[in-house]
Every structure is written in C-alpha cells, then in structure tokens.
Amino acid sequence: MSRNWRLLMPSPESYQIDCVLFDVQHKADHREQFQADPHAYLSAVPLSPERKAELAANDFGALYLAGANPYLLRAHCLVMKISEENYLAQMRAVTDNP
C-alpha cells in the first residue's frame, strides 16, 4: 500500500500543501508574493484556515504531521533562509528522532 510520509494515502490537503511549497520554491513570482504577504498569497489556496496559518508561520512540524513532504519542507527552509536549527528543532518536536 502507498504511503505519503505520515499518511496512508495522500490527502487532498497534503497535496495542496506540497503544491504551495513547490511553487514558492520553484517560481520566483510566487516566492516574492509569499514573502511579501503570506496570508494574501494563501487566500486563493483551497486549504483550511488552520493549514494556511501553519504555512504562513512556517510551522514545519504541524505541516509534516498534516502530510507535507519533508523534502519540500526542507527546501522551503532553504529558499526562505530559515535556519537548519529551526527546521530540525521543529521536526524533532513532532517525531521520535532526538
């Protein structure tokens, strides 16, 4: 059976999170819009208010638990110039990896 990191099957929500992460990483205009105003950028994305808030806040642990691809999360950190220490601390807080 197929697995999507934390989920047995990818959910529409996890797919949308991954799309946002991918677009912000690979499309300069998306990255600029996200950096300027993440809430405005996310307004048209079909996600729950909770997930939009997590994306806007770069809450990697919550996004990972929601099924986001961990490689896209890490790449998002690099593009957004978020420290590796910050990323690792958030991921360790929601996983069993010390």
mmCIF file as gemmi writes it, N, C-alpha and C atoms, coordinates in Angstrom:
data_model
loop_
_atom_site.group_PDB
_atom_site.id
_atom_site.type_symbol
_atom_site.label_atom_id
_atom_site.label_alt_id
_atom_site.label_comp_id
_atom_site.label_asym_id
_atom_site.label_entity_id
_atom_site.label_seq_id
_atom_site.pdbx_PDB_ins_code
_atom_site.Cartn_x
_atom_site.Cartn_y
_atom_site.Cartn_z
_atom_site.occupancy
_atom_site.B_iso_or_equiv
_atom_site.pdbx_formal_charge
_atom_site.auth_seq_id
_atom_site.auth_asym_id
_atom_site.pdbx_PDB_model_num
ATOM 1 N N . MET Axp A 1 ? 0.835 -1.178 0 1 0 ? 1 A 1
ATOM 2 C CA . MET Axp A 1 ? 0 0 0 1 0 ? 1 A 1
ATOM 3 C C . MET Axp A 1 ? 0.885 1.249 0 1 0 ? 1 A 1
ATOM 4 N N . SER Axp A 2 ? 0.456 2.267 -0.686 1 0 ? 2 A 1
ATOM 5 C CA . SER Axp A 2 ? 1.22 3.508 -0.813 1 0 ? 2 A 1
ATOM 6 C C . SER Axp A 2 ? 1.149 4.333 0.46 1 0 ? 2 A 1
ATOM 7 N N . ARG Axp A 3 ? 2.257 4.987 0.788 1 0 ? 3 A 1
ATOM 8 C CA . ARG Axp A 3 ? 2.292 5.884 1.952 1 0 ? 3 A 1
ATOM 9 C C . ARG Axp A 3 ? 2.803 7.256 1.511 1 0 ? 3 A 1
ATOM 10 N N . ASN Axp A 4 ? 2.307 8.274 2.14 1 0 ? 4 A 1
ATOM 11 C CA . ASN Axp A 4 ? 2.763 9.636 1.894 1 0 ? 4 A 1
ATOM 12 C C . ASN Axp A 4 ? 3.334 10.177 3.193 1 0 ? 4 A 1
ATOM 13 N N . TRP Axp A 5 ? 4.541 9.759 3.531 1 0 ? 5 A 1
ATOM 14 C CA . TRP Axp A 5 ? 5.258 10.181 4.719 1 0 ? 5 A 1
ATOM 15 C C . TRP Axp A 5 ? 4.535 9.791 5.991 1 0 ? 5 A 1
ATOM 16 N N . ARG Axp A 6 ? 3.504 10.507 6.373 1 0 ? 6 A 1
ATOM 17 C CA . ARG Axp A 6 ? 2.782 10.231 7.608 1 0 ? 6 A 1
ATOM 18 C C . ARG Axp A 6 ? 1.41 9.639 7.339 1 0 ? 6 A 1
ATOM 19 N N . LEU Axp A 7 ? 0.91 9.802 6.149 1 0 ? 7 A 1
ATOM 20 C CA . LEU Axp A 7 ? -0.447 9.375 5.834 1 0 ? 7 A 1
ATOM 21 C C . LEU Axp A 7 ? -0.432 8.08 5.042 1 0 ? 7 A 1
ATOM 22 N N . LEU Axp A 8 ? -1.452 7.266 5.254 1 0 ? 8 A 1
ATOM 23 C CA . LEU Axp A 8 ? -1.562 6.027 4.495 1 0 ? 8 A 1
ATOM 24 C C . LEU Axp A 8 ? -1.72 6.335 3.01 1 0 ? 8 A 1
ATOM 25 N N . MET Axp A 9 ? -2.541 7.308 2.699 1 0 ? 9 A 1
ATOM 26 C CA . MET Axp A 9 ? -2.72 7.786 1.327 1 0 ? 9 A 1
ATOM 27 C C . MET Axp A 9 ? -2.648 9.314 1.353 1 0 ? 9 A 1
ATOM 28 N N . PRO Axp A 10 ? -2.075 9.926 0.341 1 0 ? 10 A 1
ATOM 29 C CA . PRO Axp A 10 ? -2.027 11.389 0.314 1 0 ? 10 A 1
ATOM 30 C C . PRO Axp A 10 ? -3.445 11.963 0.338 1 0 ? 10 A 1
ATOM 31 N N . SER Axp A 11 ? -3.631 12.968 1.123 1 0 ? 11 A 1
ATOM 32 C CA . SER Axp A 11 ? -4.934 13.625 1.18 1 0 ? 11 A 1
ATOM 33 C C . SER Axp A 11 ? -4.935 14.804 0.219 1 0 ? 11 A 1
ATOM 34 N N . PRO Axp A 12 ? -6.101 15.276 -0.179 1 0 ? 12 A 1
ATOM 35 C CA . PRO Axp A 12 ? -6.14 16.495 -0.997 1 0 ? 12 A 1
ATOM 36 C C . PRO Axp A 12 ? -5.456 17.665 -0.283 1 0 ? 12 A 1
ATOM 37 N N . GLU Axp A 13 ? -5.585 17.706 1.026 1 0 ? 13 A 1
ATOM 38 C CA . GLU Axp A 13 ? -4.96 18.775 1.806 1 0 ? 13 A 1
ATOM 39 C C . GLU Axp A 13 ? -3.434 18.686 1.745 1 0 ? 13 A 1
ATOM 40 N N . SER Axp A 14 ? -2.88 17.492 1.924 1 0 ? 14 A 1
ATOM 41 C CA . SER Axp A 14 ? -1.421 17.36 1.876 1 0 ? 14 A 1
ATOM 42 C C . SER Axp A 14 ? -0.902 17.685 0.476 1 0 ? 14 A 1
ATOM 43 N N . TYR Axp A 15 ? -1.67 17.346 -0.543 1 0 ? 15 A 1
ATOM 44 C CA . TYR Axp A 15 ? -1.283 17.678 -1.912 1 0 ? 15 A 1
ATOM 45 C C . TYR Axp A 15 ? -1.234 19.193 -2.097 1 0 ? 15 A 1
ATOM 46 N N . GLN Axp A 16 ? -2.226 19.902 -1.589 1 0 ? 16 A 1
ATOM 47 C CA . GLN Axp A 16 ? -2.254 21.355 -1.715 1 0 ? 16 A 1
ATOM 48 C C . GLN Axp A 16 ? -1.095 22.011 -0.959 1 0 ? 16 A 1
ATOM 49 N N . ILE Axp A 17 ? -0.782 21.484 0.215 1 0 ? 17 A 1
ATOM 50 C CA . ILE Axp A 17 ? 0.378 21.998 0.964 1 0 ? 17 A 1
ATOM 51 C C . ILE Axp A 17 ? 1.635 21.824 0.127 1 0 ? 17 A 1
ATOM 52 N N . ASP Axp A 18 ? 1.825 20.637 -0.436 1 0 ? 18 A 1
ATOM 53 C CA . ASP Axp A 18 ? 3.007 20.364 -1.261 1 0 ? 18 A 1
ATOM 54 C C . ASP Axp A 18 ? 3.052 21.277 -2.483 1 0 ? 18 A 1
ATOM 55 N N . CYS Axp A 19 ? 1.897 21.565 -3.084 1 0 ? 19 A 1
ATOM 56 C CA . CYS Axp A 19 ? 1.853 22.469 -4.242 1 0 ? 19 A 1
ATOM 57 C C . CYS Axp A 19 ? 2.336 23.86 -3.859 1 0 ? 19 A 1
ATOM 58 N N . VAL Axp A 20 ? 1.892 24.359 -2.713 1 0 ? 20 A 1
ATOM 59 C CA . VAL Axp A 20 ? 2.337 25.675 -2.251 1 0 ? 20 A 1
ATOM 60 C C . VAL Axp A 20 ? 3.85 25.661 -2.031 1 0 ? 20 A 1
ATOM 61 N N . LEU Axp A 21 ? 4.341 24.654 -1.321 1 0 ? 21 A 1
ATOM 62 C CA . LEU Axp A 21 ? 5.775 24.564 -1.048 1 0 ? 21 A 1
ATOM 63 C C . LEU Axp A 21 ? 6.581 24.506 -2.343 1 0 ? 21 A 1
ATOM 64 N N . PHE Axp A 22 ? 6.117 23.713 -3.294 1 0 ? 22 A 1
ATOM 65 C CA . PHE Axp A 22 ? 6.81 23.577 -4.577 1 0 ? 22 A 1
ATOM 66 C C . PHE Axp A 22 ? 6.807 24.895 -5.339 1 0 ? 22 A 1
ATOM 67 N N . ASP Axp A 23 ? 5.639 25.533 -5.442 1 0 ? 23 A 1
ATOM 68 C CA . ASP Axp A 23 ? 5.539 26.777 -6.201 1 0 ? 23 A 1
ATOM 69 C C . ASP Axp A 23 ? 6.395 27.883 -5.596 1 0 ? 23 A 1
ATOM 70 N N . VAL Axp A 24 ? 6.394 27.99 -4.281 1 0 ? 24 A 1
ATOM 71 C CA . VAL Axp A 24 ? 7.206 29.019 -3.623 1 0 ? 24 A 1
ATOM 72 C C . VAL Axp A 24 ? 8.689 28.745 -3.847 1 0 ? 24 A 1
ATOM 73 N N . GLN Axp A 25 ? 9.054 27.478 -3.898 1 0 ? 25 A 1
ATOM 74 C CA . GLN Axp A 25 ? 10.456 27.134 -4.116 1 0 ? 25 A 1
ATOM 75 C C . GLN Axp A 25 ? 10.89 27.369 -5.556 1 0 ? 25 A 1
ATOM 76 N N . HIS Axp A 26 ? 10.035 27.024 -6.514 1 0 ? 26 A 1
ATOM 77 C CA . HIS Axp A 26 ? 10.455 26.983 -7.918 1 0 ? 26 A 1
ATOM 78 C C . HIS Axp A 26 ? 10.022 28.17 -8.773 1 0 ? 26 A 1
ATOM 79 N N . LYS Axp A 27 ? 9.112 28.983 -8.28 1 0 ? 27 A 1
ATOM 80 C CA . LYS Axp A 27 ? 8.604 30.092 -9.089 1 0 ? 27 A 1
ATOM 81 C C . LYS Axp A 27 ? 8.871 31.406 -8.364 1 0 ? 27 A 1
ATOM 82 N N . ALA Axp A 28 ? 9.756 32.203 -8.933 1 0 ? 28 A 1
ATOM 83 C CA . ALA Axp A 28 ? 10.192 33.433 -8.266 1 0 ? 28 A 1
ATOM 84 C C . ALA Axp A 28 ? 9.027 34.359 -7.941 1 0 ? 28 A 1
ATOM 85 N N . ASP Axp A 29 ? 8.051 34.474 -8.837 1 0 ? 29 A 1
ATOM 86 C CA . ASP Axp A 29 ? 6.929 35.367 -8.56 1 0 ? 29 A 1
ATOM 87 C C . ASP Axp A 29 ? 6.093 34.87 -7.393 1 0 ? 29 A 1
ATOM 88 N N . HIS Axp A 30 ? 5.951 33.57 -7.258 1 0 ? 30 A 1
ATOM 89 C CA . HIS Axp A 30 ? 5.229 33.002 -6.11 1 0 ? 30 A 1
ATOM 90 C C . HIS Axp A 30 ? 6.006 33.253 -4.818 1 0 ? 30 A 1
ATOM 91 N N . ARG Axp A 31 ? 7.314 33.056 -4.887 1 0 ? 31 A 1
ATOM 92 C CA . ARG Axp A 31 ? 8.156 33.275 -3.706 1 0 ? 31 A 1
ATOM 93 C C . ARG Axp A 31 ? 8.065 34.731 -3.248 1 0 ? 31 A 1
ATOM 94 N N . GLU Axp A 32 ? 8.148 35.659 -4.183 1 0 ? 32 A 1
ATOM 95 C CA . GLU Axp A 32 ? 8.054 37.083 -3.847 1 0 ? 32 A 1
ATOM 96 C C . GLU Axp A 32 ? 6.713 37.423 -3.22 1 0 ? 32 A 1
ATOM 97 N N . GLN Axp A 33 ? 5.637 36.873 -3.783 1 0 ? 33 A 1
ATOM 98 C CA . GLN Axp A 33 ? 4.297 37.126 -3.231 1 0 ? 33 A 1
ATOM 99 C C . GLN Axp A 33 ? 4.169 36.535 -1.833 1 0 ? 33 A 1
ATOM 100 N N . PHE Axp A 34 ? 4.672 35.325 -1.649 1 0 ? 34 A 1
ATOM 101 C CA . PHE Axp A 34 ? 4.599 34.67 -0.34 1 0 ? 34 A 1
ATOM 102 C C . PHE Axp A 34 ? 5.406 35.462 0.688 1 0 ? 34 A 1
ATOM 103 N N . GLN Axp A 35 ? 6.598 35.88 0.323 1 0 ? 35 A 1
ATOM 104 C CA . GLN Axp A 35 ? 7.44 36.631 1.246 1 0 ? 35 A 1
ATOM 105 C C . GLN Axp A 35 ? 6.824 37.982 1.597 1 0 ? 35 A 1
ATOM 106 N N . ALA Axp A 36 ? 6.197 38.626 0.633 1 0 ? 36 A 1
ATOM 107 C CA . ALA Axp A 36 ? 5.605 39.942 0.864 1 0 ? 36 A 1
ATOM 108 C C . ALA Axp A 36 ? 4.389 39.864 1.781 1 0 ? 36 A 1
ATOM 109 N N . ASP Axp A 37 ? 3.523 38.867 1.552 1 0 ? 37 A 1
ATOM 110 C CA . ASP Axp A 37 ? 2.302 38.738 2.35 1 0 ? 37 A 1
ATOM 111 C C . ASP Axp A 37 ? 1.777 37.311 2.242 1 0 ? 37 A 1
ATOM 112 N N . PRO Axp A 38 ? 2.235 36.421 3.123 1 0 ? 38 A 1
ATOM 113 C CA . PRO Axp A 38 ? 1.829 35.023 3.015 1 0 ? 38 A 1
ATOM 114 C C . PRO Axp A 38 ? 0.315 34.833 3.1 1 0 ? 38 A 1
ATOM 115 N N . HIS Axp A 39 ? -0.363 35.636 3.907 1 0 ? 39 A 1
ATOM 116 C CA . HIS Axp A 39 ? -1.816 35.478 4.051 1 0 ? 39 A 1
ATOM 117 C C . HIS Axp A 39 ? -2.529 35.832 2.751 1 0 ? 39 A 1
ATOM 118 N N . ALA Axp A 40 ? -2.097 36.885 2.086 1 0 ? 40 A 1
ATOM 119 C CA . ALA Axp A 40 ? -2.691 37.257 0.797 1 0 ? 40 A 1
ATOM 120 C C . ALA Axp A 40 ? -2.39 36.179 -0.244 1 0 ? 40 A 1
ATOM 121 N N . TYR Axp A 41 ? -1.158 35.698 -0.265 1 0 ? 41 A 1
ATOM 122 C CA . TYR Axp A 41 ? -0.776 34.658 -1.219 1 0 ? 41 A 1
ATOM 123 C C . TYR Axp A 41 ? -1.641 33.407 -1.027 1 0 ? 41 A 1
ATOM 124 N N . LEU Axp A 42 ? -1.893 33.045 0.211 1 0 ? 42 A 1
ATOM 125 C CA . LEU Axp A 42 ? -2.624 31.817 0.513 1 0 ? 42 A 1
ATOM 126 C C . LEU Axp A 42 ? -4.141 31.974 0.418 1 0 ? 42 A 1
ATOM 127 N N . SER Axp A 43 ? -4.634 33.18 0.229 1 0 ? 43 A 1
ATOM 128 C CA . SER Axp A 43 ? -6.078 33.413 0.249 1 0 ? 43 A 1
ATOM 129 C C . SER Axp A 43 ? -6.829 32.599 -0.806 1 0 ? 43 A 1
ATOM 130 N N . ALA Axp A 44 ? -6.22 32.359 -1.951 1 0 ? 44 A 1
ATOM 131 C CA . ALA Axp A 44 ? -6.893 31.614 -3.02 1 0 ? 44 A 1
ATOM 132 C C . ALA Axp A 44 ? -6.6 30.114 -2.985 1 0 ? 44 A 1
ATOM 133 N N . VAL Axp A 45 ? -5.76 29.684 -2.066 1 0 ? 45 A 1
ATOM 134 C CA . VAL Axp A 45 ? -5.391 28.269 -1.985 1 0 ? 45 A 1
ATOM 135 C C . VAL Axp A 45 ? -6.492 27.511 -1.238 1 0 ? 45 A 1
ATOM 136 N N . PRO Axp A 46 ? -6.957 26.392 -1.794 1 0 ? 46 A 1
ATOM 137 C CA . PRO Axp A 46 ? -8.036 25.64 -1.14 1 0 ? 46 A 1
ATOM 138 C C . PRO Axp A 46 ? -7.542 24.809 0.059 1 0 ? 46 A 1
ATOM 139 N N . LEU Axp A 47 ? -7.253 25.511 1.15 1 0 ? 47 A 1
ATOM 140 C CA . LEU Axp A 47 ? -6.815 24.874 2.388 1 0 ? 47 A 1
ATOM 141 C C . LEU Axp A 47 ? -7.62 25.438 3.544 1 0 ? 47 A 1
ATOM 142 N N . SER Axp A 48 ? -7.646 24.695 4.634 1 0 ? 48 A 1
ATOM 143 C CA . SER Axp A 48 ? -8.331 25.163 5.836 1 0 ? 48 A 1
ATOM 144 C C . SER Axp A 48 ? -7.588 26.368 6.405 1 0 ? 48 A 1
ATOM 145 N N . PRO Axp A 49 ? -8.292 27.207 7.154 1 0 ? 49 A 1
ATOM 146 C CA . PRO Axp A 49 ? -7.614 28.342 7.798 1 0 ? 49 A 1
ATOM 147 C C . PRO Axp A 49 ? -6.447 27.893 8.679 1 0 ? 49 A 1
ATOM 148 N N . GLU Axp A 50 ? -6.596 26.734 9.319 1 0 ? 50 A 1
ATOM 149 C CA . GLU Axp A 50 ? -5.521 26.204 10.174 1 0 ? 50 A 1
ATOM 150 C C . GLU Axp A 50 ? -4.26 25.921 9.359 1 0 ? 50 A 1
ATOM 151 N N . ARG Axp A 51 ? -4.411 25.269 8.225 1 0 ? 51 A 1
ATOM 152 C CA . ARG Axp A 51 ? -3.244 24.94 7.387 1 0 ? 51 A 1
ATOM 153 C C . ARG Axp A 51 ? -2.628 26.197 6.789 1 0 ? 51 A 1
ATOM 154 N N . LYS Axp A 52 ? -3.459 27.151 6.398 1 0 ? 52 A 1
ATOM 155 C CA . LYS Axp A 52 ? -2.935 28.415 5.866 1 0 ? 52 A 1
ATOM 156 C C . LYS Axp A 52 ? -2.11 29.13 6.933 1 0 ? 52 A 1
ATOM 157 N N . ALA Axp A 53 ? -2.596 29.113 8.161 1 0 ? 53 A 1
ATOM 158 C CA . ALA Axp A 53 ? -1.861 29.759 9.259 1 0 ? 53 A 1
ATOM 159 C C . ALA Axp A 53 ? -0.528 29.054 9.491 1 0 ? 53 A 1
ATOM 160 N N . GLU Axp A 54 ? -0.518 27.725 9.398 1 0 ? 54 A 1
ATOM 161 C CA . GLU Axp A 54 ? 0.725 26.967 9.579 1 0 ? 54 A 1
ATOM 162 C C . GLU Axp A 54 ? 1.725 27.275 8.467 1 0 ? 54 A 1
ATOM 163 N N . LEU Axp A 55 ? 1.238 27.38 7.241 1 0 ? 55 A 1
ATOM 164 C CA . LEU Axp A 55 ? 2.126 27.744 6.137 1 0 ? 55 A 1
ATOM 165 C C . LEU Axp A 55 ? 2.668 29.157 6.321 1 0 ? 55 A 1
ATOM 166 N N . ALA Axp A 56 ? 1.807 30.086 6.669 1 0 ? 56 A 1
ATOM 167 C CA . ALA Axp A 56 ? 2.23 31.48 6.848 1 0 ? 56 A 1
ATOM 168 C C . ALA Axp A 56 ? 3.25 31.614 7.967 1 0 ? 56 A 1
ATOM 169 N N . ALA Axp A 57 ? 3.11 30.779 8.994 1 0 ? 57 A 1
ATOM 170 C CA . ALA Axp A 57 ? 4.018 30.829 10.149 1 0 ? 57 A 1
ATOM 171 C C . ALA Axp A 57 ? 5.236 29.925 9.985 1 0 ? 57 A 1
ATOM 172 N N . ASN Axp A 58 ? 5.32 29.215 8.857 1 0 ? 58 A 1
ATOM 173 C CA . ASN Axp A 58 ? 6.404 28.239 8.648 1 0 ? 58 A 1
ATOM 174 C C . ASN Axp A 58 ? 6.461 27.248 9.81 1 0 ? 58 A 1
ATOM 175 N N . ASP Axp A 59 ? 5.309 26.702 10.159 1 0 ? 59 A 1
ATOM 176 C CA . ASP Axp A 59 ? 5.186 25.714 11.233 1 0 ? 59 A 1
ATOM 177 C C . ASP Axp A 59 ? 5.429 24.321 10.64 1 0 ? 59 A 1
ATOM 178 N N . PHE Axp A 60 ? 6.703 23.973 10.506 1 0 ? 60 A 1
ATOM 179 C CA . PHE Axp A 60 ? 7.088 22.765 9.797 1 0 ? 60 A 1
ATOM 180 C C . PHE Axp A 60 ? 6.617 21.485 10.48 1 0 ? 60 A 1
ATOM 181 N N . GLY Axp A 61 ? 6.628 21.47 11.786 1 0 ? 61 A 1
ATOM 182 C CA . GLY Axp A 61 ? 6.169 20.285 12.5 1 0 ? 61 A 1
ATOM 183 C C . GLY Axp A 61 ? 4.706 19.992 12.21 1 0 ? 61 A 1
ATOM 184 N N . ALA Axp A 62 ? 3.874 21.012 12.289 1 0 ? 62 A 1
ATOM 185 C CA . ALA Axp A 62 ? 2.438 20.836 12.018 1 0 ? 62 A 1
ATOM 186 C C . ALA Axp A 62 ? 2.201 20.448 10.562 1 0 ? 62 A 1
ATOM 187 N N . LEU Axp A 63 ? 2.938 21.054 9.657 1 0 ? 63 A 1
ATOM 188 C CA . LEU Axp A 63 ? 2.774 20.73 8.24 1 0 ? 63 A 1
ATOM 189 C C . LEU Axp A 63 ? 3.213 19.295 7.95 1 0 ? 63 A 1
ATOM 190 N N . TYR Axp A 64 ? 4.286 18.866 8.587 1 0 ? 64 A 1
ATOM 191 C CA . TYR Axp A 64 ? 4.734 17.478 8.438 1 0 ? 64 A 1
ATOM 192 C C . TYR Axp A 64 ? 3.664 16.517 8.935 1 0 ? 64 A 1
ATOM 193 N N . LEU Axp A 65 ? 3.096 16.803 10.1 1 0 ? 65 A 1
ATOM 194 C CA . LEU Axp A 65 ? 2.051 15.94 10.638 1 0 ? 65 A 1
ATOM 195 C C . LEU Axp A 65 ? 0.801 15.944 9.761 1 0 ? 65 A 1
ATOM 196 N N . ALA Axp A 66 ? 0.594 17.017 9.013 1 0 ? 66 A 1
ATOM 197 C CA . ALA Axp A 66 ? -0.542 17.107 8.096 1 0 ? 66 A 1
ATOM 198 C C . ALA Axp A 66 ? -0.279 16.362 6.784 1 0 ? 66 A 1
ATOM 199 N N . GLY Axp A 67 ? 0.941 15.83 6.621 1 0 ? 67 A 1
ATOM 200 C CA . GLY Axp A 67 ? 1.252 15.035 5.441 1 0 ? 67 A 1
ATOM 201 C C . GLY Axp A 67 ? 2.141 15.704 4.423 1 0 ? 67 A 1
ATOM 202 N N . ALA Axp A 68 ? 2.688 16.885 4.745 1 0 ? 68 A 1
ATOM 203 C CA . ALA Axp A 68 ? 3.579 17.565 3.805 1 0 ? 68 A 1
ATOM 204 C C . ALA Axp A 68 ? 4.843 16.74 3.574 1 0 ? 68 A 1
ATOM 205 N N . ASN Axp A 69 ? 5.35 16.807 2.371 1 0 ? 69 A 1
ATOM 206 C CA . ASN Axp A 69 ? 6.564 16.102 2.006 1 0 ? 69 A 1
ATOM 207 C C . ASN Axp A 69 ? 7.748 16.725 2.753 1 0 ? 69 A 1
ATOM 208 N N . PRO Axp A 70 ? 8.499 15.941 3.521 1 0 ? 70 A 1
ATOM 209 C CA . PRO Axp A 70 ? 9.6 16.514 4.297 1 0 ? 70 A 1
ATOM 210 C C . PRO Axp A 70 ? 10.712 17.122 3.437 1 0 ? 70 A 1
ATOM 211 N N . TYR Axp A 71 ? 10.895 16.616 2.223 1 0 ? 71 A 1
ATOM 212 C CA . TYR Axp A 71 ? 11.908 17.188 1.344 1 0 ? 71 A 1
ATOM 213 C C . TYR Axp A 71 ? 11.474 18.561 0.85 1 0 ? 71 A 1
ATOM 214 N N . LEU Axp A 72 ? 10.18 18.73 0.573 1 0 ? 72 A 1
ATOM 215 C CA . LEU Axp A 72 ? 9.677 20.044 0.182 1 0 ? 72 A 1
ATOM 216 C C . LEU Axp A 72 ? 9.727 21.015 1.358 1 0 ? 72 A 1
ATOM 217 N N . LEU Axp A 73 ? 9.475 20.514 2.556 1 0 ? 73 A 1
ATOM 218 C CA . LEU Axp A 73 ? 9.581 21.371 3.739 1 0 ? 73 A 1
ATOM 219 C C . LEU Axp A 73 ? 11.013 21.872 3.914 1 0 ? 73 A 1
ATOM 220 N N . ARG Axp A 74 ? 11.979 20.992 3.756 1 0 ? 74 A 1
ATOM 221 C CA . ARG Axp A 74 ? 13.384 21.374 3.916 1 0 ? 74 A 1
ATOM 222 C C . ARG Axp A 74 ? 13.8 22.365 2.841 1 0 ? 74 A 1
ATOM 223 N N . ALA Axp A 75 ? 13.38 22.114 1.6 1 0 ? 75 A 1
ATOM 224 C CA . ALA Axp A 75 ? 13.708 23.034 0.513 1 0 ? 75 A 1
ATOM 225 C C . ALA Axp A 75 ? 13.073 24.406 0.76 1 0 ? 75 A 1
ATOM 226 N N . HIS Axp A 76 ? 11.881 24.41 1.332 1 0 ? 76 A 1
ATOM 227 C CA . HIS Axp A 76 ? 11.215 25.674 1.662 1 0 ? 76 A 1
ATOM 228 C C . HIS Axp A 76 ? 12.068 26.469 2.655 1 0 ? 76 A 1
ATOM 229 N N . CYS Axp A 77 ? 12.631 25.796 3.624 1 0 ? 77 A 1
ATOM 230 C CA . CYS Axp A 77 ? 13.516 26.457 4.597 1 0 ? 77 A 1
ATOM 231 C C . CYS Axp A 77 ? 14.703 27.098 3.895 1 0 ? 77 A 1
ATOM 232 N N . LEU Axp A 78 ? 15.303 26.381 2.992 1 0 ? 78 A 1
ATOM 233 C CA . LEU Axp A 78 ? 16.468 26.906 2.281 1 0 ? 78 A 1
ATOM 234 C C . LEU Axp A 78 ? 16.101 28.144 1.478 1 0 ? 78 A 1
ATOM 235 N N . VAL Axp A 79 ? 14.989 28.077 0.765 1 0 ? 79 A 1
ATOM 236 C CA . VAL Axp A 79 ? 14.55 29.203 -0.065 1 0 ? 79 A 1
ATOM 237 C C . VAL Axp A 79 ? 14.173 30.406 0.787 1 0 ? 79 A 1
ATOM 238 N N . MET Axp A 80 ? 13.548 30.148 1.935 1 0 ? 80 A 1
ATOM 239 C CA . MET Axp A 80 ? 13.094 31.235 2.8 1 0 ? 80 A 1
ATOM 240 C C . MET Axp A 80 ? 14.179 31.684 3.778 1 0 ? 80 A 1
ATOM 241 N N . LYS Axp A 81 ? 15.357 31.056 3.685 1 0 ? 81 A 1
ATOM 242 C CA . LYS Axp A 81 ? 16.503 31.392 4.547 1 0 ? 81 A 1
ATOM 243 C C . LYS Axp A 81 ? 16.182 31.209 6.041 1 0 ? 81 A 1
ATOM 244 N N . ILE Axp A 82 ? 15.529 30.074 6.314 1 0 ? 82 A 1
ATOM 245 C CA . ILE Axp A 82 ? 15.216 29.686 7.689 1 0 ? 82 A 1
ATOM 246 C C . ILE Axp A 82 ? 16.319 28.732 8.138 1 0 ? 82 A 1
ATOM 247 N N . SER Axp A 83 ? 16.82 28.932 9.316 1 0 ? 83 A 1
ATOM 248 C CA . SER Axp A 83 ? 17.983 28.163 9.766 1 0 ? 83 A 1
ATOM 249 C C . SER Axp A 83 ? 17.683 26.67 9.88 1 0 ? 83 A 1
ATOM 250 N N . GLU Axp A 84 ? 18.727 25.905 9.656 1 0 ? 84 A 1
ATOM 251 C CA . GLU Axp A 84 ? 18.621 24.456 9.806 1 0 ? 84 A 1
ATOM 252 C C . GLU Axp A 84 ? 18.266 24.097 11.248 1 0 ? 84 A 1
ATOM 253 N N . GLU Axp A 85 ? 18.799 24.835 12.209 1 0 ? 85 A 1
ATOM 254 C CA . GLU Axp A 85 ? 18.5 24.577 13.613 1 0 ? 85 A 1
ATOM 255 C C . GLU Axp A 85 ? 17.004 24.728 13.895 1 0 ? 85 A 1
ATOM 256 N N . ASN Axp A 86 ? 16.399 25.758 13.333 1 0 ? 86 A 1
ATOM 257 C CA . ASN Axp A 86 ? 14.965 25.989 13.492 1 0 ? 86 A 1
ATOM 258 C C . ASN Axp A 86 ? 14.174 24.822 12.904 1 0 ? 86 A 1
ATOM 259 N N . TYR Axp A 87 ? 14.509 24.46 11.667 1 0 ? 87 A 1
ATOM 260 C CA . TYR Axp A 87 ? 13.825 23.352 10.991 1 0 ? 87 A 1
ATOM 261 C C . TYR Axp A 87 ? 13.959 22.055 11.794 1 0 ? 87 A 1
ATOM 262 N N . LEU Axp A 88 ? 15.183 21.713 12.168 1 0 ? 88 A 1
ATOM 263 C CA . LEU Axp A 88 ? 15.415 20.462 12.89 1 0 ? 88 A 1
ATOM 264 C C . LEU Axp A 88 ? 14.71 20.45 14.249 1 0 ? 88 A 1
ATOM 265 N N . ALA Axp A 89 ? 14.72 21.552 14.941 1 0 ? 89 A 1
ATOM 266 C CA . ALA Axp A 89 ? 14.04 21.623 16.243 1 0 ? 89 A 1
ATOM 267 C C . ALA Axp A 89 ? 12.539 21.37 16.085 1 0 ? 89 A 1
ATOM 268 N N . GLN Axp A 90 ? 11.946 21.962 15.056 1 0 ? 90 A 1
ATOM 269 C CA . GLN Axp A 90 ? 10.514 21.752 14.835 1 0 ? 90 A 1
ATOM 270 C C . GLN Axp A 90 ? 10.209 20.301 14.457 1 0 ? 90 A 1
ATOM 271 N N . MET Axp A 91 ? 11.051 19.721 13.619 1 0 ? 91 A 1
ATOM 272 C CA . MET Axp A 91 ? 10.826 18.339 13.19 1 0 ? 91 A 1
ATOM 273 C C . MET Axp A 91 ? 11.046 17.366 14.348 1 0 ? 91 A 1
ATOM 274 N N . ARG Axp A 92 ? 12.077 17.619 15.145 1 0 ? 92 A 1
ATOM 275 C CA . ARG Axp A 92 ? 12.339 16.742 16.298 1 0 ? 92 A 1
ATOM 276 C C . ARG Axp A 92 ? 11.213 16.814 17.327 1 0 ? 92 A 1
ATOM 277 N N . ALA Axp A 93 ? 10.574 17.956 17.424 1 0 ? 93 A 1
ATOM 278 C CA . ALA Axp A 93 ? 9.496 18.127 18.4 1 0 ? 93 A 1
ATOM 279 C C . ALA Axp A 93 ? 8.271 17.261 18.066 1 0 ? 93 A 1
ATOM 280 N N . VAL Axp A 94 ? 8.12 16.884 16.797 1 0 ? 94 A 1
ATOM 281 C CA . VAL Axp A 94 ? 6.933 16.11 16.404 1 0 ? 94 A 1
ATOM 282 C C . VAL Axp A 94 ? 7.256 14.678 15.979 1 0 ? 94 A 1
ATOM 283 N N . THR Axp A 95 ? 8.537 14.307 16.065 1 0 ? 95 A 1
ATOM 284 C CA . THR Axp A 95 ? 8.926 12.94 15.702 1 0 ? 95 A 1
ATOM 285 C C . THR Axp A 95 ? 9.658 12.297 16.87 1 0 ? 95 A 1
ATOM 286 N N . ASP Axp A 96 ? 9.993 11.051 16.701 1 0 ? 96 A 1
ATOM 287 C CA . ASP Axp A 96 ? 10.727 10.317 17.74 1 0 ? 96 A 1
ATOM 288 C C . ASP Axp A 96 ? 12.234 10.429 17.571 1 0 ? 96 A 1
ATOM 289 N N . ASN Axp A 97 ? 12.698 11.29 16.663 1 0 ? 97 A 1
ATOM 290 C CA . ASN Axp A 97 ? 14.131 11.422 16.412 1 0 ? 97 A 1
ATOM 291 C C . ASN Axp A 97 ? 14.726 12.518 17.26 1 0 ? 97 A 1
ATOM 292 N N . PRO Axp A 98 ? 15.597 12.182 18.224 1 0 ? 98 A 1
ATOM 293 C CA . PRO Axp A 98 ? 16.209 13.22 19.085 1 0 ? 98 A 1
ATOM 294 C C . PRO Axp A 98 ? 17.236 14.056 18.351 1 0 ? 98 A 1
